[in-house]
């Protein structure tokens, strides 16, 4: 399994959640504070757990968020994980 995380500015949250729902059946949105180029910003972290074939959808989602919010960049991380439903 893979853990995909997209880090972005906390702007247009409802639109972002709608985009995520278009591609993924389940996800988590975390709100935090981050720093980008020396400035503090409210941050969204979108977590998606899935198979490796979902990487292209996570990449498309990251590009869509970048375009939606007219950003220089968003960060996408991919981590191998083990999961267990209890």
C-alpha positions as CSV (number, residue, x, y, z in Angstrom):
1,X,0.0,0.0,0.0
2,X,1.0,3.6,-0.5
3,X,0.3,6.8,1.5
4,X,-0.1,9.8,-0.7
5,X,0.1,13.2,0.9
6,X,-0.6,16.5,-0.8
7,X,0.5,19.6,1.0
8,X,-1.1,22.9,-0.1
9,X,-2.3,26.2,1.1
10,X,-5.6,26.2,2.9
11,X,-7.6,28.1,0.3
12,X,-10.7,27.0,-1.6
13,X,-11.1,24.0,0.8
14,X,-14.6,23.0,-0.4
15,X,-13.5,23.0,-4.0
16,X,-10.4,21.0,-3.1
17,X,-12.5,18.4,-1.2
18,X,-14.8,18.2,-4.2
19,X,-11.8,17.5,-6.5
20,X,-10.5,14.8,-4.1
21,X,-13.9,13.1,-4.0
22,X,-13.9,13.0,-7.8
23,X,-10.9,10.7,-7.9
24,X,-10.8,8.9,-4.5
25,X,-13.5,7.2,-2.5
26,X,-11.8,7.9,0.9
27,X,-9.3,10.4,2.2
28,X,-8.4,12.6,5.2
29,X,-7.9,16.3,5.3
30,X,-5.7,17.7,8.0
31,X,-5.4,21.4,8.7
32,X,-2.1,22.8,10.0
33,X,0.4,25.7,9.8
34,X,3.3,25.6,7.5
35,X,6.0,27.8,6.2
36,X,6.8,28.4,2.5
37,X,9.6,30.7,1.5
38,X,9.8,32.3,4.9
39,X,6.1,33.0,5.3
40,X,3.7,31.2,7.6
41,X,0.5,29.9,6.0
42,X,-2.5,27.9,6.9
43,X,-2.0,24.5,5.3
44,X,-4.1,21.6,4.1
45,X,-2.7,18.1,4.0
46,X,-4.7,15.6,2.0
47,X,-4.0,12.0,2.9
48,X,-4.9,9.1,0.6
49,X,-4.1,5.5,1.2
50,X,-4.2,3.3,-1.9
51,X,-2.5,1.1,-4.4
52,X,0.5,2.2,-6.4
53,X,-1.6,2.5,-9.6
54,X,-3.3,5.5,-7.9
55,X,-0.1,7.6,-8.2
56,X,-1.2,9.1,-11.5
57,X,-4.5,10.2,-9.9
58,X,-2.7,11.8,-7.0
59,X,-0.4,13.6,-9.4
60,X,-3.5,14.8,-11.4
61,X,-5.1,16.0,-8.2
62,X,-2.0,17.9,-7.1
63,X,-1.8,19.6,-10.5
64,X,-5.5,20.5,-10.3
65,X,-5.1,22.0,-6.8
66,X,-2.0,24.0,-8.0
67,X,-4.1,25.4,-10.9
68,X,-7.2,26.1,-8.8
69,X,-5.3,28.2,-6.3
70,X,-2.8,29.6,-8.8
71,X,0.2,28.4,-6.8
72,X,3.9,28.0,-7.6
73,X,3.9,24.5,-6.3
74,X,2.2,21.9,-4.1
75,X,4.0,19.0,-2.6
76,X,3.1,15.4,-3.2
77,X,4.8,12.7,-1.1
78,X,4.5,8.9,-1.6
79,X,5.4,6.5,1.2
80,X,5.2,2.7,1.3
81,X,3.1,1.6,4.3
82,X,1.5,-1.4,5.8
83,X,-2.1,-1.2,6.8
84,X,-4.3,-3.2,9.1
85,X,-8.0,-2.7,9.6
86,X,-9.0,-3.4,13.2
